[in-house]
Amino acid sequence: MPTYSSLVPPGANPAGSEPSGQSRGGSARREFGWREWAALPQLRIKRLRVKIDTGARTSALHAFEVLPFERNSQPWVRFGLHLSRKEGELTHWCEAPLLDRRIVTDSGGHAEERYVIASTIVFGNAYWPLAITLTNRDSMRYRMLVGRSGLPIDAQVLPHHAWLQGQPVYDKQAFRGATAVAKESL
């Protein structure tokens, strides 16, 4: 099974296994708006609107047609996602090592078993490993929700502000050959 440390490219200087939010070029901004831009390089997601939700413990990514399989005797999962509600026809197909399966209770009290993958998340110029549950968020406005366990320990969420981290910035070459893979198709 993959570990958080296996998600960070060789030679990179990540925040460590806990999301401390260190940046590569100095201290990272610790203030987050209620919505932010993020990237998931291992899934080849260059930019995605995410909702920051301190009421949720876990992070969730919209996924459909989730299919578990084995690669090199290791459990993996393949899934599709729509990166935007406006681009419902364009499907982004991803494959990632399976980290776990967990029972997650949503805000309505409904329990659901979800697949858990791990990927590096990028906010602004800071990045760290993140456990992400896969679920159908088709009816939700944001394709990804980042829960409180996915934020740096000293993060401040300013609910009246948005886009405080700016666009995700990372060295795409550093994440070449990363653990998870993605394919785009129409």
N, C-alpha and C positions, 0 to 999 in steps of 0.2 A: 504494500500500500504506500502511496506517496506520503511524504511528510511535508510540513510547511516549508522547511528549509530547502526541499528539493524543487520548490516552485520559483526560487529566486535564481536569476541567471548567474553563471560563474563570474567572479570578479566584481559583481555588484555589491554595493554596500547598503543592504536593506535595513529596515528598522529592527529586525530580529524576529523571533517567533511571536512576540506579543506586538500588537499594533501600536507602536509608539509614534508613528507618523514622521520619522526622520526623513528629511529630503536629501538629495544628493548634493545640493549646492548650498547648504546652510540650514538654518532652523526652519522648520515647516510652520505654516500658519496652523494654529490649533483651533481656529474658529470655523465652523461649518454652518451653512445656511440650511434651511429645511429641505432644499433640493440642491443638487450639485451635479456637475459633469464628472464622469469617471470613465476609466478604461480598464479592460480585462485583457491584457496582452496575450496570455496563453490561449485565450479563446478567440483571438484576433478581433476583439471588439475595441475599436479605436476611440469610440465616444458613445456614451450612453447616459441618458438622463436618469438619475437615481433619486429616490426619496430617502431622506435621513429620518429614521423613526426610532426615537429613544424608548418608545413604549414596547418595541419588539426586541427580543433578545437576539434572535438569529437573523441572518441576512438571507434574502430569497431572490431568485432570478426566475423570470418567466421562462417556462419550458413546456414543450408539448411533444408528443410522440417519443417519450422517453423510453429508451431501450437499453437494458443492461446486456453486456457481452464480455467476453474475455479476450485479452490481448497479452501474449507472452505469459499465460497462466495467471494474469492479474485481472481483477474486476475493473471494468470500464463502463461508461455510460455514454450513449449517443442521444442527442436531443436537438430539436429545432427551436428556434425562437424568432420572434418578430422584434426587431430593434426599435421600431416605432409603431404606434397605433395607426399613424397615417400611412405607413408602408406595409400594411397587412399582407400584401401579396408577396413581398420579398422575404424569403426565409433564409436565415443564417443557421447552418448546420454545424454542430459542435460535437467533439468527443473529448472526454476527460476521464482521468482515473477516478474510480469511485473511492471516496474516503470513508463513507459510513452510510447507514440508513437510520433515520431517527423519526420518532413520533413528535410532531410539532403541532401545538394548539394555536389556531389563529385567533384574532381579536373577537370573533363571534363565538368562541368556545368550541369550535369543531376541531377534532384531532385528525391528523392526516400523517401517514407514513411518507417520508420524503427521502429521496436520494440526496447525498451530500457530496459535493465536489470541493476542491480547493483550487484557488487561483490567486494570482497577485492582483490587487486592486490599486489603481493609480488615481490620486486626487491631486490636481495641480502638478507639482514636481516631487511629491512624496508618494511612497508606495510601501505596501506590506502584504503578507499572505493573509488570505481570508477564507474561511469555510463558508460555503454558499449552499443553501438548500434549493432544490429544483421543484417548482410548482407552477400550475397554470395560473397566470396573472392576467389572462386575456381581458377580464372585465375591469382591471385596474388601470389607472392613468399612467403609472410609472412601471416600466418593465423590470426594474430592480428596486428592492428595498434594502437598505443597509441598517441593520439593527445595532443596538448599543455595544454588543460584543465585538463588532467589526470596526469600531472607532478607537482612536488612541485613548489611553486612559485619562489623559488630561484635556480631551476635546471639549469644546464648548459649542453647543448647538444654539444658534440664534434664530428663534422661530419666525421672526419678522424679516429675515434676510434670506436671499438666495444667491447661488452662484459665487460664493465667497472664495472658493478654491481656484476658480478660473478653469481653463481647459487643461485636460491631462497632458502632461509632457513627459515623454520617456524615450529612451534609445531603443528603437524598434529592433535594431540588430542585436542588442543584448538579450532579447527574448526569443531569438531564432532558435529553433530546436527545443523549445520549452516542452514541458510535459504534456499539456493539453493541446489539442489541435482543433481547427475549425475549417469548415468549407462553406462557401457561399454559393447559392444557386437561386434560380428564379422559379 
